[in-house]
């Protein structure tokens, strides 16, 4: 993908002239979005570096101005995401009284959102949604619920917009983690948790905290953000997506779990089954980020058909 960025940005006319044979290591999807494919499996092949020329999820490149902003973001997030804060946000936004609109209308709203916590992407969010969905669609053509899950997984980022309260970035995006128990060192920029007020509350400072081993992630409070909000929206509006889809939506930013393998002591058997699908999804969510855009109008009819299949026409947000 990062190789493709160089071709497309430096001279689009040259890219247009490349023959199908010359682009044998690329997958050109329905919306015009190109991704790298594996020569062995003909499936999506995760690149080594992002379009900025850095490793994906590189949080240590302090020389980058964007990286410095990302670190400041996590400092604020780790200080302010407390157990009581999360309970308050879930109570407030669980009312779903901010707006009534369709899934696609929400997708279009995301044109106004850029995620400041992401060191790999500075594009409008609707492109990230479609890039992820189209890459999955190529490799898993029969799992239409997974295509739709990819399209909607970040819609909760509308919390950044004034219509939804204009929450600060640290209350909407970034990696998520359980509150009410000790903050695992696997969390990015773990050092900033020392300023979190929950560190002064003994019952929140053990491995299990206020939970019990094997209680299931449904019973665990996660740091507040777009994941949990979109999960609440989908569930309370009666989506017919399978449980694995809701699990992906709710925990796709829970990198300490699905990348570092921590907090597994809180999971139950259903969580472990759903985690298999989250691992599938995560490869596309993380590595399909590109400067090469999907043709929105070309793929829109397909995704509208999926929205109509799994969601009501209008949702409460």
N, C-alpha and C positions, 0 to 999 in steps of 0.2 A: 504493500500500500504506500509506504513512504517513497518507494521507487516510482510508483505511479504519479505521486504528487509532483515529483520533479519534471516528469514528462508533460503533465497537463499544465503546470504553472509556467514553465519556461517557454513553451511554444505549442499552443493548442492546435495550430495548423499541422504540425508534424504528427501529433497524436492522431488526428483525423485520417492521415494518410497511411497509418500502419495497417498492414493486412492482418487478416485473421490468423494466418500462419505465424506472423511475426509476434503476435500477442498470445502465443500458445500457453504461456504461463499465467494468463489472466482469465478471470471469469467476468464476462460482461453480462450483468443481470438486466431484468426487464426495464428498470428505470434508468439505464445507462451508467449505473454505478459499477465500478470495476474493483475486484478484490483479487489477491494472489491465491492461486490454488496449488495444492501439493501435486507433484509429478507422480507420486506413488498412488494416491487415493482419489484424485480429482476433486477433493474437498477443499474448503477454505483452509488456508495455511497462515497461521499467526506470524506476523513479521517480528523482527527483533527490536526495531526502533520506531518511534512515532514520527509524525511529519516534521517535528522540530529537530529531529536528529538525536533525540535522547532515548534511553530505555523507557519502556512504558512504566508508569507508576514510579518514576524516579523522584523521590522527595528529598534528595540530598544535594541536588545541583544548585547550591546557593548562589552561584554566579548569575543565574537566570533571574531577571526581574519578576517573571511570572512565578517562578518557584518561590521567591521570597514572599509573594502575595499568598501563595498556597500555604506556606508555613504559618503566616499570620492568621490565616483563616482557621487552621487547626488549633492554634493557641486559643482563639476565642471560643471555638466549639468545645474544646476540652474543659474550659473553665465554666461555661454556662449550661452545659447539658447535664442537669441534675435529675434525680428521681422525681422530685416535686415538679420541676419544670416540665418534664415529659407528661406527667399525669395531667397537668393543667392544659397543655396543648392538645392532648387527646380528648379531653372533655370539651374544649372550645371548638375544635375543628371536627369532632365527631358529630356535631349538630348538623353538619352539611347544609348550612343556611347561607352560604356566600353567593351562590349563583346556580342557575339551571342552564345546562347546555349539553350538547352531544359530545361524544368522544372526539370526533373529527374537529369540531369547533375548538376543543381544548388543544388538540395537536397544533392548530393554526396559531393559538395564543402563544405557543412556545417559540414562535419566531422572535419574540421579544426577550428571550431569556438566554443568557450565557452563564455557564457554571464556572465560578471563580475558583472552585476547589479542585478542578480537574487539570492536572499538569500536561495532559495529552490532547486537549481539544479547546479551540476557541471559536467554534462554529455555532450558529443557532441550533437549538436543541432538536428541532424537527428533522434536521438532516441526520443527526446521530440516531434518532429513532428509526428512520427509514433505512439507514445504512445497516443497522443491526438486524432489522427485520428481513431485509432483502438477502443478506448473507445467510441467515438461518433458513430462509425459504428455499434457497438453492440446495442446501444439504439435507433438509428435513421437509421435503415437499408435502408429505401427508399429514404433518403435525400442524394443522392450521391454527390451533389454539396457541402454539408456540410463536407463530408469526405475529399474531395479535398481541400476545404478551410482550413481545419485543417492541412493538409499536407503542404500547401504552406504558411501559415500565417506568418512564421518567416523567409522566404527565403531572405528577405531584409537584414538580418544580414551579408550577403556576403560583405556589405559595409566595414566590418572590415578587409577584405583581401586586400593584396597589389594590386591585379588586379583591384580593385574598388577604389583605392585611399588610402586604409588603414586608414580610418577615425578613430578617437579616440572613445573609447567606449561611451563616453557621447554624441556623435553625431549619435549613432546607436541604442542603447538599452535603457532600463529603461522605467518608466512610462512616458506617453506623456501628454501634456497640451496645451491649446491655448496660442498663443502669440498675442500681440496687445491689450490685455485687462488685468485687474488686475489678479495677481496670487492668486487663491483661497487657503485659508488655508488648504483645504483638500489634497493638494499636499504633497507627502511624503517629509520630511525634508524641509518644507516650509521656515524655517529660512534662508536658503542660498540664497533665491531670493533677499534679501536685497542688495546683491552685483551685481545684474543684471543691466546693463546700462539702460535698459528700465524703470527702476524705476525713472529715471531722466527726462522722457518724459511724460508730463501731459496727452496727448491724449491716452496713453496706460494704464492709471491708474484709469480707471473707470470700473464699472461692465461690460458694453458693449464694452468699448474701441472703436476701429475703426469699430465695427460691429453694427448691429441693432438687436433688440430683435426679435427672431423667424426667423432670416435670413437663418437658415439651416447650418448644419456643413460643407457642401460642400463649403461654402463661408468663412470658418474660417481657418486661418493658424494654424496648429499644430506644436509643437516642432518637429524638423527634426529627422528622424530616420528610422529604418527598416520598420515600418508600412507604412508611407507615400511613401517610395520608392517602396515597393512591390505593393502598390495600383497603383502607376503610371505605373509600368511595366505591370501589368495585364490589366489595362484599355487601355493603348496606344498600346498594342499588340493584342487588339481585343478579349479578353476573352468573352465567353458566360456565365460565371457565373452570377447568378442573383444579383441584386443590394445589397441584404442582404449579399451575400458573400463578395462583395467589401467593404461594410460597416464594416464587421468583420475584414477584413485584415487591414483596415485603422485605426480602433479605438480599437483594442483589447488590446492595452497598455494604453488606456485612462481611467485608474482606477478612477480618480476623478469623472468621469461621471458614469461609470457602476457599481462602488462599493460604492462611497460616494454620488452619486446623485447630484453633482454640475454641473454647466454650462448648465443646462437644459433650461435656458432662451434663449439660442442660437439655440435650436433645432426647426425643423419644423415637420409636421405630418409624413412625410416619415421617418425621423430620428427616431421618436418614434416607428414606426412599425419595423424598422430594429433593434432597440435596444432590442426588444424581443428575436431575434435570437442571438444577442451578449451575452445576459444573459445566454442563453442555452449553447453557446460555451464556455463561460468563465469558467464554472465549470470544464469542461474537460481540458481546457488549463492550469488552475492553479493546479488542484488537481490530475491529472494523472501522474505527474512527479514521476519517480521511478528509482531505480537502476536495476530493472528487464527489460532486453532488449527485444525488438521485433526482430524476425528473419526477417531481411530485405529482403532476397532473397525469402522468402515464401510469403510475402505480395506484393512484387514488381509488379507482373503481374496485380493485381487488380488496383493499383494506376496508372500504366502506361495506362490502359484502360480509366481511368477517365481523365488523362492529355490529351489524344488524343481526348476525347469528348469535352473538354472545352477550349483547347488551341491549337495554331498552333505548328508545330513540332519544330520550332526554334523561340526563342524570342530575341528581342533586350533588352539589360540590360544597 
